[in-house]
Amino acid sequence: MSYKIIFIGDVSGGAGRKAVQHFLPGLIEKHQPDLVIANGENATHGHGFNRVHHKELTDAGVHFFTGGNHSFYEHEHVSMLNQKDPDVIRPANYPPGAPGRGWKIVETGMRRIAVINLQGRAFMKEEVDCPLRTLSKIMNEELAHEHLDSIFIDFHAETTSEKKAMFYYCEQFERVSAVVGTHTHVQTNDAQVGPTGIGFLTDAGMCGAYRSIIGVAVEPILKRMLTQLPQKHIYNEDGGLQFNGVLFKMEQHDCTEVTPINLTFEN
Ligand SMILES: [Fe+2]
């Protein structure tokens, strides 16, 4: 029997949370997804994730959260990563000793879906371990004997090429059914289902202010570019709210359809 996963691109600040609260309940009613995953690393003021904002998003219908390079900025984010049976994970390829874990098996109804979070290395500040070798280790050792319906991967990376490379690297793993990129906050127009049944989108985009530079208010960023002086990042709701996500339709280990979601609301 088929099942569905909705993935929500980086939730950026209050406008991002508001966009999720505004759009997600209707999307859940329309599509009846078995699992809703969001990248939550920017949900609190653009840097990290606290418990109040976690509750806002779970109340709106999100079941599980991935992260990235902003997973370790907030004390409460780290405590959520460290809690028993967490619903928040961080990239698996941080060096040993990092708080939390990089993959988790999520049970939803009759389904067992492993969600894996990885971070890219090209143009990223953090010198994380190789995402490809880390994935091979997870697949060949840690998940090798798990009965799973599907494996879902959020690859948090800067370049389109590294994300595309991850998609093709995953073709060797029969149970991987979705690879979606995050971090650049701009939804790409290349949704596809590969020959081995992997649904792929280079970047899911973001939820946040429509008139923004990847979620951040425009004017301070322009001022920084013109003056080279530091400016505070402001997360407002200019231009209304934007919701970016992806709907994956699955059939056992295979994705059958990938549909990007791109909605705006003039508030
Ligand atoms: Fe990021």
Boltz pocket constraint, residues with backbone or C-beta under 6 A from the ligand:
constraints:
  - pocket:
      binder: B
      contacts: [[A, 41], [A, 68], [A, 69], [A, 70], [A, 156], [A, 183]]
      max_distance: 6.0
